[in-house]
């Protein structure tokens, strides 16, 4: 009887999935396109950067011109004033843009979490800059920040302020920071909005019973519950800011002078304008290690401080 039952169950399973063979290679066929993409566009370039960082290679000389030079590139980086200047600009760009983006995104997320009329439309409007093409963003801000005819300067002129923006070595980097904040606030607000909707409602009810103020509820309940989200946003924004390239290449090309030559653009100049691929790879490797260390420190700083920890 038991043998007949087992045979019947086996026949039913076979009838439910006709033509399917328990072969492991079928699964690999499904993931092959993504796997090949990761290998071709992530793994191989990453290994190439690590290898080339220890070589002296001018692209014009071809593959035959690759020569191993040990740690000479890294010694040169330590003595390169252009590298340290780019690192300084990148740190200013990150330290100013990331916290302001997070703070404004949090404020906007809290505002959009309330029952406002047209809330769904407002969410879409604020998120739109994050998904718009970088060229469209750049051209729009070029017109808005035109020193003579731009709308921004027309407004600031009422206060006696006339910044040169992208034409000025003093205002070009602040202009890029403003654009970065404008483009990231909507993204942060939606992430915060999602986290706010998952906040523990029973804690707010208990706080209301105890007569807690709005600031007390934010400090004791809201902020601890949002801390993992905040760390996630800071990490992603730090990585994105350190890799910022599109708007710089489109609008300023690292100028005026070298006023907006961040580390990503300096690496591009070294590799694709001066054809020093070995040295550019070393810069990329050092940058990767620096961003990785900063990311790990950021993650470690929030351990034990979240509401659920």
Legacy VTK file of the C-alpha trace (Angstrom):
# vtk DataFile Version 3.0
C-alpha trace
ASCII
DATASET POLYDATA
POINTS 309 float
0.000 0.000 0.000
2.783 2.408 0.966
4.670 1.487 -2.205
1.634 2.275 -4.358
1.167 5.643 -2.630
4.789 6.632 -3.260
4.527 5.608 -6.907
1.313 7.625 -7.336
2.888 10.743 -5.760
5.913 10.403 -8.000
3.685 10.120 -11.082
1.699 13.228 -10.029
4.892 15.276 -9.600
6.054 14.149 -13.026
2.720 15.053 -14.633
2.761 18.540 -13.033
6.112 19.388 -14.509
6.357 17.635 -17.880
9.660 17.931 -19.667
11.545 19.386 -16.645
14.700 17.492 -15.826
16.527 17.871 -12.507
19.666 19.244 -14.185
21.734 21.923 -12.424
22.772 23.632 -15.641
19.208 24.832 -16.280
19.462 27.220 -13.342
22.751 28.562 -14.644
21.106 29.297 -17.997
18.623 31.608 -16.267
21.316 33.584 -14.446
23.847 33.466 -17.296
23.010 36.903 -18.822
23.385 38.717 -15.491
26.370 36.602 -14.514
28.166 37.362 -17.772
27.406 41.056 -17.325
28.852 41.069 -13.805
31.962 39.238 -14.970
32.494 41.434 -18.047
31.666 44.843 -16.580
32.497 44.475 -12.869
34.826 41.601 -12.036
37.244 41.899 -14.974
37.561 45.719 -14.737
38.093 45.456 -10.970
40.869 42.889 -11.373
42.371 44.963 -14.200
42.495 48.075 -12.011
44.279 46.187 -9.239
46.835 44.759 -11.688
47.386 47.995 -13.621
47.875 49.951 -10.385
51.303 48.309 -10.123
52.328 49.069 -13.694
53.502 51.972 -15.820
51.303 51.995 -18.906
50.729 54.708 -21.458
47.672 53.794 -23.522
49.324 55.023 -26.711
52.040 52.368 -26.399
49.515 49.512 -26.580
49.453 46.377 -24.460
53.131 45.785 -25.204
54.010 48.962 -23.321
52.807 47.651 -19.928
55.741 47.460 -17.508
55.628 46.465 -13.846
56.879 49.206 -11.524
55.942 47.896 -8.075
54.656 50.568 -5.687
56.079 53.526 -7.634
52.579 54.761 -8.508
51.565 54.856 -4.863
54.746 56.675 -3.878
53.999 59.210 -6.625
50.440 59.618 -5.351
51.698 60.475 -1.874
53.839 63.249 -3.393
51.289 64.476 -5.953
49.827 67.898 -4.997
47.147 67.522 -7.691
45.897 64.339 -6.035
45.675 65.932 -2.593
43.980 68.997 -4.037
41.362 66.735 -5.641
40.943 64.826 -2.362
40.365 68.100 -0.517
37.726 69.263 -2.986
36.026 65.877 -2.829
35.919 65.990 0.976
34.384 69.471 0.897
31.847 68.285 -1.672
30.934 65.227 0.424
30.989 66.857 3.874
28.702 69.709 2.767
26.338 67.989 0.347
25.665 64.684 2.133
24.542 65.988 5.571
22.422 68.751 4.025
20.787 66.277 1.643
19.980 63.911 4.515
18.624 66.652 6.799
16.467 68.244 4.101
15.306 64.810 2.943
14.282 63.934 6.511
12.362 67.203 6.908
10.619 66.693 3.583
9.828 63.053 4.397
8.229 64.044 7.708
6.194 66.717 5.928
5.015 64.304 3.231
4.062 61.749 5.891
1.218 64.000 6.989
-2.243 64.001 5.347
-1.591 66.762 2.835
-3.794 67.416 -0.230
-2.140 66.075 -3.380
0.461 64.189 -1.372
1.027 61.553 -4.060
1.638 64.222 -6.691
4.084 66.040 -4.396
6.021 62.827 -3.816
6.381 62.294 -7.558
7.453 65.907 -8.125
10.140 65.811 -5.436
11.452 62.442 -6.655
11.608 63.539 -10.296
15.077 65.212 -10.134
16.616 61.911 -9.023
15.579 60.107 -12.212
15.996 62.903 -14.766
18.871 62.589 -17.242
22.078 64.273 -16.069
22.365 66.254 -19.317
18.901 67.748 -18.853
19.742 68.637 -15.258
23.024 70.253 -16.272
21.545 72.355 -19.059
18.662 73.476 -16.848
20.982 74.642 -14.078
23.284 76.324 -16.572
20.371 78.504 -17.628
19.149 79.094 -14.077
22.636 80.057 -12.864
23.635 82.195 -15.803
25.500 85.140 -14.183
23.690 87.739 -16.308
20.316 86.355 -17.330
19.749 83.434 -14.945
16.665 83.359 -12.719
18.734 82.593 -9.608
20.893 85.703 -9.992
17.872 87.842 -10.748
16.438 86.845 -7.373
19.764 87.259 -5.540
20.279 90.657 -7.143
17.547 92.010 -4.852
19.884 91.230 -1.938
22.937 92.697 -3.631
24.482 89.277 -4.370
25.772 88.442 -7.850
27.704 85.146 -7.781
29.544 84.069 -10.915
28.595 80.423 -10.350
30.252 78.175 -12.950
32.354 81.021 -14.341
33.911 81.740 -10.936
36.547 79.610 -9.218
34.974 80.535 -5.857
31.361 79.740 -6.755
31.672 76.743 -9.106
31.972 74.109 -6.370
29.119 75.576 -4.268
26.984 75.536 -7.424
27.679 71.829 -7.911
26.864 71.208 -4.247
23.514 72.970 -4.646
22.751 70.790 -7.670
23.704 67.620 -5.762
21.441 68.546 -2.848
18.562 69.408 -5.179
18.917 66.086 -6.962
19.162 63.940 -3.808
16.597 65.432 -1.435
13.625 63.810 -3.170
15.257 60.384 -3.094
16.070 60.700 0.614
12.564 61.914 1.413
10.941 58.854 -0.163
13.283 56.475 1.647
12.548 58.252 4.925
8.837 58.247 4.143
8.885 54.483 3.765
10.723 54.117 7.079
8.362 56.519 8.852
5.348 54.463 7.796
6.953 51.410 9.426
7.648 53.208 12.717
6.120 51.501 15.797
2.709 53.134 16.264
2.263 51.732 19.798
5.241 53.744 21.031
3.708 56.964 19.711
0.415 56.068 21.407
2.218 55.492 24.701
4.067 58.793 24.297
0.771 60.613 23.664
-0.679 59.110 26.845
2.376 60.314 28.795
1.955 63.788 27.329
5.262 63.812 25.450
5.982 66.800 23.230
6.552 66.504 19.485
10.308 67.069 19.955
10.482 64.392 22.676
8.720 61.874 20.428
11.090 62.685 17.576
14.188 62.399 19.783
13.201 59.214 21.627
11.148 57.299 19.022
11.421 58.693 15.501
15.143 59.333 15.271
16.292 55.987 16.770
13.883 54.123 14.492
15.237 56.036 11.474
18.916 55.590 12.334
19.487 52.491 10.137
17.806 54.318 7.247
19.969 57.370 7.878
23.158 55.307 7.850
22.073 53.605 4.632
21.427 56.975 2.990
24.705 58.440 4.201
26.679 55.472 2.895
25.029 55.526 -0.522
25.310 59.304 -0.793
28.976 59.274 0.233
29.745 56.654 -2.402
27.750 58.558 -5.016
29.356 61.904 -4.160
32.870 60.457 -4.249
32.116 59.084 -7.722
30.413 62.256 -8.973
31.521 62.827 -12.548
28.704 63.542 -14.998
27.798 67.105 -14.035
31.452 68.086 -13.573
32.396 66.775 -17.008
29.355 68.376 -18.625
29.409 71.813 -17.007
32.839 72.720 -15.630
35.332 70.136 -16.954
37.144 70.486 -13.637
37.376 74.276 -13.896
37.612 77.160 -13.770
41.253 76.205 -13.392
41.081 73.193 -11.099
38.331 74.569 -8.822
36.030 71.571 -9.384
38.572 68.837 -10.101
37.321 66.211 -7.677
39.057 62.859 -7.341
36.828 61.144 -9.901
37.500 63.818 -12.522
41.215 63.873 -11.679
41.323 60.133 -12.261
39.542 60.607 -15.600
42.012 63.308 -16.639
44.981 61.143 -15.721
43.716 58.116 -17.612
41.860 59.461 -20.630
43.516 62.826 -21.252
47.103 62.085 -20.253
46.848 58.327 -21.034
48.587 57.302 -17.788
46.414 54.274 -17.165
48.695 52.705 -14.562
48.749 55.851 -12.438
44.999 56.397 -12.892
44.367 52.819 -11.747
46.439 53.434 -8.633
44.383 56.553 -7.901
41.197 54.537 -8.341
42.455 51.807 -6.004
43.415 54.309 -3.301
40.036 56.016 -3.656
38.226 52.682 -3.391
40.071 51.774 -0.196
39.380 55.202 1.292
35.654 55.071 0.529
35.480 51.493 1.861
37.104 52.503 5.166
34.790 55.505 5.480
31.773 53.302 4.767
32.779 50.736 7.405
33.326 53.481 9.979
29.905 54.932 9.203
28.225 51.554 9.624
30.105 50.907 12.858
29.110 54.285 14.299
25.408 53.327 14.366
25.785 49.928 15.997
23.740 49.668 19.183
22.004 53.021 18.685
19.005 51.979 16.630
15.631 51.515 18.269
15.546 47.779 17.582
19.134 47.065 18.710
LINES 1 310
309 0 1 2 3 4 5 6 7 8 9 10 11 12 13 14 15 16 17 18 19 20 21 22 23 24 25 26 27 28 29 30 31 32 33 34 35 36 37 38 39 40 41 42 43 44 45 46 47 48 49 50 51 52 53 54 55 56 57 58 59 60 61 62 63 64 65 66 67 68 69 70 71 72 73 74 75 76 77 78 79 80 81 82 83 84 85 86 87 88 89 90 91 92 93 94 95 96 97 98 99 100 101 102 103 104 105 106 107 108 109 110 111 112 113 114 115 116 117 118 119 120 121 122 123 124 125 126 127 128 129 130 131 132 133 134 135 136 137 138 139 140 141 142 143 144 145 146 147 148 149 150 151 152 153 154 155 156 157 158 159 160 161 162 163 164 165 166 167 168 169 170 171 172 173 174 175 176 177 178 179 180 181 182 183 184 185 186 187 188 189 190 191 192 193 194 195 196 197 198 199 200 201 202 203 204 205 206 207 208 209 210 211 212 213 214 215 216 217 218 219 220 221 222 223 224 225 226 227 228 229 230 231 232 233 234 235 236 237 238 239 240 241 242 243 244 245 246 247 248 249 250 251 252 253 254 255 256 257 258 259 260 261 262 263 264 265 266 267 268 269 270 271 272 273 274 275 276 277 278 279 280 281 282 283 284 285 286 287 288 289 290 291 292 293 294 295 296 297 298 299 300 301 302 303 304 305 306 307 308
